[in-house]
Amino acid sequence: MKMYILINDDVTDNFVPVITAHASLACYKNMRPMLICKPGLTAFSKK
C-alpha cells in the first residue's frame, strides 16, 4: 500500500511536518481494520 500526501506550495515550511503527520495518522486510523501487523515486523500487509 502506498500513500501520497500532497502539500500546496503556499503552506509554510513550519506546518508541513504537522500536516503530513496528521494525514498519515488519519489514513492509518481509517485503514487499521484492514491491516495486519505481525509482532516483530515493521511492515503491514492487507488481510
Buried (B, 14 or more C-beta within 10 A) or exposed (E): EEEEEEEEEEEEEEEEEEEEEEBEEEEEEEEEEEEEEEEEEEEBEEE
